[in-house]
Amino acid sequence: MHYAPFDNQNKPIVDVEDGLVPLNYFNIVKLKKGEAFEYQVPGYETCIVPATGTVDVDVEGVAFASLGNRRVDVWGGEPEGAYVPSGAKAQMVCLSDEAEVFVAGAKYDKVLSPFDVRADGIDLVQYGSDDTKTHRKIKHILGQKQHDKVGRLLVSELFTVGAGGWSGFPSHKHDTDRLPTETRHDETYNFRFKPNHGSGLQMLQRVDNEPGDAYHIVDGSTICIDKGYHPCAALPGYEMYYFTILGGLSQRSLKQFFQPTHEYQVETIPGIKDMVAKFK
């Protein structure tokens, strides 16, 4: 499912019990200096991540001051985040002239403790190569370092390294709980391009070796993936970023199932195994 960019007026783009990706929640909140936004999502743990701008965050009386340090775009510094337990009341107040804030969520009933993630808590992995057109960098905001403090939610930022190229390849899926081979994780993306008139392609192939679907993604596109193999690509000459939300059905750690036709390329693309190991 592709949602073209639109003014969501600070209302969820992917709401609770979504018909396609019920394990995910996603909102984009836009504020001006001094404006506040409050939310509460029963049954879903969430993470507040400023795309740009700076906000003060309060989670049930626990304060996280000056969250976010990027001014112009998502390429302008390291991400920061604040974890909000399931059903907790959270408020953000804009400190900068403007702020655009991602709110990522995953279905989870247990109530844990809030915490923040600053630059020293980001888990970075870089893999692929220019030769294989798969070179990219992943910044895990809620990743392996936070595993024992989070229920089902994985939150990351993914960047193409250089202009153009593929991401999410070798093609993989995670739509069926059949451990130890695969886990069910719903996934939601929000894309950005540099320059922002760039664009790309999101593929979705539901059955190995049968034709699938493709979506033209632009700056601000949201993609929801419930099932199927799903690589994506940026046009030559453009850098691509996507904010990634993964929500697990039975566990937090992601177990990807690589498409049999392309699985052998796991051995030919540098760093793929290290990348896979970080999604837990």
Secondary structure, DSSP 8 states (H G I E B T S, - for coil): -EE-----TTS-SB-TT-SS-TTEEEEEEEEETT-EEEEE-TTEEEEEEEEEEEEEEEETTEEEEEEEEESSSTTSS---EEEE-TT-EEEEEE-SSEEEEEEEEEE--S----EEE-GGG-EEEEE--TTTT--EEEEEEESGGGGGG-SSEEEEEEEESSSSEEES-S-EE-EEEETTTEEEEEEEEEEEEESTT-EEEEEEBSSTTS--EEEEEETT-EEEESSSB--EEE-TT-EEEEEEEEEESS-SS---EE-TTTGGGGGTSTTHHHHHHH--
